[in-house]
Amino acid sequence: MGNFPSMTVAAVSLSIALSACTSTPPAQFYTLNAQTPQANVQATTPMRIVIDSVSVPELVDRPQFVLRTGPAQVRIDEFSRWAEPLKEQIARVLAADLAQSFPGALVSTSARWDEHGPSYRVSVEIQTFESVPGNTATIAALWTIRASTSGNANSGRTVAQKPVSAPNHDALVDAHSQALMDVSADIARAIRQAAQP
């Protein structure tokens, strides 16, 4: 009988601990995605395009979503996470978007071929990657294209702000993917200009 109170306390403590564990929501994982190409995309001369490097601000270079909640305040959402590092996702999506813009081109995030024929190397510095749930997704990117044959470089900056269609993270991620399509479209135009004789 003397051990009964301590056993009761242990049982209650265990019950509270299990309750706390079951009340923690599971993490949700998200990926950026390439968008549907424009209808007027035409086949082009075969070329090679390499996404050489992508950098992102340290603020968002983490698995968790970083959400803007005010002019000088952000919230790190521990339960909404990127399925792979953000800069790797951005490189993959830009490569997929460019592959759709240049049918027949070899587009990759790493150089796995020789340099014969037209080749363009792309580096991208993401200066802003801002997420406002239910409102806007904003990407500002500074990009540089270098032609391997001439060594000439062409740089530009793209600022894309897309509305978020619903107050959930799926809509937020989709808006970021649309913003990346604007970045890839500007890069594609610069490559077409560089490819002109």
URKA-V362660 format. One record per helix or strand. SS is the DSSP state (H for helix, E for strand). FROM is the first residue (numbers start at 1). LEN is the number of residues. If there is no record, write none. Layout:
ss: [SS | SS]
from: [FROM | FROM]
len: [LEN | LEN]
//
This chain:
ss: [H | E | E | H | E | E | H | E | E | E | E | H]
from: [4 | 28 | 48 | 58 | 64 | 73 | 86 | 106 | 119 | 136 | 153 | 169]
len: [20 | 3 | 8 | 3 | 7 | 10 | 16 | 3 | 14 | 12 | 11 | 27]
//
